[in-house]
Amino acid sequence: MKQKWSSKWPTTEGFYWFFGWPYGEKNEDPELCVIRVVRAGSSVIQNQFLMYIREGHFWEKSEGAIGKFTPITKPELPKDIT
């Protein structure tokens, strides 16, 4: 199955691959990273926003990333793990 890559930042929660330059500096080879997108903020006052987490650290659009994203699909899990 061919992955569909997009230069748009993910807008739904989940896990994504990112391939490119996380900080916009093209002086090194592009990186393949796992990105986690979570909704944060208060659902009571509907002031929620998306947080992007890369390698355990918050990552923001303002850091200048150049690259593309694709969702990580959940694999078929084994039924017997004993």
SELUM-169091 format. One record per residue (C-alpha): residue number from 1; residue in three letters; x negated, y negated, z. Coordinates in nm, 4 decimals. Layout:
<recs>
<rec><n>NUM</n><res>ALA</res><x>X</x><y>Y</y><z>Z</z></rec>
...
</recs>
This chain:
<recs>
<rec><n>1</n><res>MET</res><x>0.0000</x><y>0.0000</y><z>0.0000</z></rec>
<rec><n>2</n><res>LYS</res><x>-0.1448</x><y>-0.3345</y><z>-0.1047</z></rec>
<rec><n>3</n><res>GLN</res><x>-0.1599</x><y>-0.6031</y><z>0.1641</z></rec>
<rec><n>4</n><res>LYS</res><x>0.0047</x><y>-0.9397</y><z>0.0908</z></rec>
<rec><n>5</n><res>TRP</res><x>-0.2186</x><y>-1.2222</y><z>0.2093</z></rec>
<rec><n>6</n><res>SER</res><x>-0.1084</x><y>-1.5819</y><z>0.2679</z></rec>
<rec><n>7</n><res>SER</res><x>-0.2974</x><y>-1.9000</y><z>0.3425</z></rec>
<rec><n>8</n><res>LYS</res><x>-0.0010</x><y>-2.0183</y><z>0.5558</z></rec>
<rec><n>9</n><res>TRP</res><x>-0.0339</x><y>-1.9730</y><z>0.9313</z></rec>
<rec><n>10</n><res>PRO</res><x>0.2036</x><y>-1.7067</y><z>1.0715</z></rec>
<rec><n>11</n><res>THR</res><x>0.5318</x><y>-1.8381</y><z>1.2083</z></rec>
<rec><n>12</n><res>THR</res><x>0.6540</x><y>-1.5233</y><z>1.3861</z></rec>
<rec><n>13</n><res>GLU</res><x>0.5146</x><y>-1.3377</y><z>1.6837</z></rec>
<rec><n>14</n><res>GLY</res><x>0.2968</x><y>-1.0366</y><z>1.6181</z></rec>
<rec><n>15</n><res>PHE</res><x>-0.0509</x><y>-0.9255</y><z>1.5216</z></rec>
<rec><n>16</n><res>TYR</res><x>-0.2220</x><y>-1.0390</y><z>1.2019</z></rec>
<rec><n>17</n><res>TRP</res><x>-0.5477</x><y>-0.9965</y><z>1.0172</z></rec>
<rec><n>18</n><res>PHE</res><x>-0.7309</x><y>-1.3171</y><z>0.9325</z></rec>
<rec><n>19</n><res>PHE</res><x>-1.0038</x><y>-1.3128</y><z>0.6690</z></rec>
<rec><n>20</n><res>GLY</res><x>-1.2044</x><y>-1.6265</y><z>0.6181</z></rec>
<rec><n>21</n><res>TRP</res><x>-1.3917</x><y>-1.8886</y><z>0.8131</z></rec>
<rec><n>22</n><res>PRO</res><x>-1.2256</x><y>-1.9459</y><z>1.1513</z></rec>
<rec><n>23</n><res>TYR</res><x>-1.3839</x><y>-2.2873</y><z>1.2013</z></rec>
<rec><n>24</n><res>GLY</res><x>-1.4027</x><y>-2.4030</y><z>0.8400</z></rec>
<rec><n>25</n><res>GLU</res><x>-1.7795</x><y>-2.3656</y><z>0.8081</z></rec>
<rec><n>26</n><res>LYS</res><x>-1.8615</x><y>-2.1732</y><z>0.4898</z></rec>
<rec><n>27</n><res>ASN</res><x>-2.2337</x><y>-2.1455</y><z>0.5669</z></rec>
<rec><n>28</n><res>GLU</res><x>-2.1899</x><y>-1.7798</y><z>0.6757</z></rec>
<rec><n>29</n><res>ASP</res><x>-2.0017</x><y>-1.4785</y><z>0.5424</z></rec>
<rec><n>30</n><res>PRO</res><x>-1.6245</x><y>-1.4804</y><z>0.5989</z></rec>
<rec><n>31</n><res>GLU</res><x>-1.4982</x><y>-1.2902</y><z>0.9056</z></rec>
<rec><n>32</n><res>LEU</res><x>-1.2222</x><y>-1.0348</y><z>0.9502</z></rec>
<rec><n>33</n><res>CYS</res><x>-1.0456</x><y>-1.1053</y><z>1.2821</z></rec>
<rec><n>34</n><res>VAL</res><x>-0.7353</x><y>-0.9870</y><z>1.4656</z></rec>
<rec><n>35</n><res>ILE</res><x>-0.5004</x><y>-1.2704</y><z>1.5566</z></rec>
<rec><n>36</n><res>ARG</res><x>-0.2161</x><y>-1.2436</y><z>1.8068</z></rec>
<rec><n>37</n><res>VAL</res><x>0.0729</x><y>-1.4874</y><z>1.7745</z></rec>
<rec><n>38</n><res>VAL</res><x>0.2916</x><y>-1.5395</y><z>2.0817</z></rec>
<rec><n>39</n><res>ARG</res><x>0.5723</x><y>-1.7767</y><z>2.1652</z></rec>
<rec><n>40</n><res>ALA</res><x>0.4994</x><y>-1.9906</y><z>2.4705</z></rec>
<rec><n>41</n><res>GLY</res><x>0.6752</x><y>-2.2608</y><z>2.6650</z></rec>
<rec><n>42</n><res>SER</res><x>1.0081</x><y>-2.2767</y><z>2.8415</z></rec>
<rec><n>43</n><res>SER</res><x>1.3046</x><y>-2.1025</y><z>2.6820</z></rec>
<rec><n>44</n><res>VAL</res><x>1.5316</x><y>-2.2860</y><z>2.9270</z></rec>
<rec><n>45</n><res>ILE</res><x>1.4648</x><y>-2.6267</y><z>2.7720</z></rec>
<rec><n>46</n><res>GLN</res><x>1.3933</x><y>-2.4818</y><z>2.4255</z></rec>
<rec><n>47</n><res>ASN</res><x>1.0503</x><y>-2.6373</y><z>2.4136</z></rec>
<rec><n>48</n><res>GLN</res><x>0.8744</x><y>-2.3315</y><z>2.2756</z></rec>
<rec><n>49</n><res>PHE</res><x>0.5710</x><y>-2.3283</y><z>2.0495</z></rec>
<rec><n>50</n><res>LEU</res><x>0.3463</x><y>-2.0670</y><z>1.8917</z></rec>
<rec><n>51</n><res>MET</res><x>0.0071</x><y>-1.9869</y><z>2.0393</z></rec>
<rec><n>52</n><res>TYR</res><x>-0.2613</x><y>-1.8258</y><z>1.8276</z></rec>
<rec><n>53</n><res>ILE</res><x>-0.5122</x><y>-1.6038</y><z>2.0078</z></rec>
<rec><n>54</n><res>ARG</res><x>-0.8331</x><y>-1.4985</y><z>1.8356</z></rec>
<rec><n>55</n><res>GLU</res><x>-1.0768</x><y>-1.2659</y><z>2.0128</z></rec>
<rec><n>56</n><res>GLY</res><x>-0.9150</x><y>-1.3462</y><z>2.3480</z></rec>
<rec><n>57</n><res>HIS</res><x>-0.9367</x><y>-1.7245</y><z>2.3079</z></rec>
<rec><n>58</n><res>PHE</res><x>-0.6789</x><y>-1.9834</y><z>2.2069</z></rec>
<rec><n>59</n><res>TRP</res><x>-0.7238</x><y>-2.0874</y><z>1.8448</z></rec>
<rec><n>60</n><res>GLU</res><x>-0.5660</x><y>-2.3947</y><z>1.6890</z></rec>
<rec><n>61</n><res>LYS</res><x>-0.4975</x><y>-2.5087</y><z>1.3349</z></rec>
<rec><n>62</n><res>SER</res><x>-0.6949</x><y>-2.8246</y><z>1.4078</z></rec>
<rec><n>63</n><res>GLU</res><x>-1.0166</x><y>-2.6169</y><z>1.4279</z></rec>
<rec><n>64</n><res>GLY</res><x>-1.0268</x><y>-2.6183</y><z>1.0483</z></rec>
<rec><n>65</n><res>ALA</res><x>-0.9811</x><y>-2.2504</y><z>0.9567</z></rec>
<rec><n>66</n><res>ILE</res><x>-1.0142</x><y>-2.1602</y><z>0.5895</z></rec>
<rec><n>67</n><res>GLY</res><x>-0.8788</x><y>-1.8188</y><z>0.4988</z></rec>
<rec><n>68</n><res>LYS</res><x>-0.5753</x><y>-1.5958</y><z>0.4707</z></rec>
<rec><n>69</n><res>PHE</res><x>-0.3470</x><y>-1.3963</y><z>0.6988</z></rec>
<rec><n>70</n><res>THR</res><x>-0.1596</x><y>-1.0694</y><z>0.6620</z></rec>
<rec><n>71</n><res>PRO</res><x>0.0544</x><y>-0.8838</y><z>0.9188</z></rec>
<rec><n>72</n><res>ILE</res><x>-0.0893</x><y>-0.5765</y><z>1.0852</z></rec>
<rec><n>73</n><res>THR</res><x>0.1600</x><y>-0.2982</y><z>1.0383</z></rec>
<rec><n>74</n><res>LYS</res><x>0.2312</x><y>-0.0670</y><z>1.3273</z></rec>
<rec><n>75</n><res>PRO</res><x>0.1024</x><y>0.2837</y><z>1.2542</z></rec>
<rec><n>76</n><res>GLU</res><x>0.3129</x><y>0.5925</y><z>1.2986</z></rec>
<rec><n>77</n><res>LEU</res><x>0.2453</x><y>0.6962</y><z>1.6570</z></rec>
<rec><n>78</n><res>PRO</res><x>0.1806</x><y>1.0583</y><z>1.7565</z></rec>
<rec><n>79</n><res>LYS</res><x>0.4640</x><y>1.2358</y><z>1.9332</z></rec>
<rec><n>80</n><res>ASP</res><x>0.2365</x><y>1.4553</y><z>2.1489</z></rec>
<rec><n>81</n><res>ILE</res><x>-0.0520</x><y>1.2793</y><z>2.3229</z></rec>
<rec><n>82</n><res>THR</res><x>-0.1284</x><y>1.5364</y><z>2.5938</z></rec>
</recs>
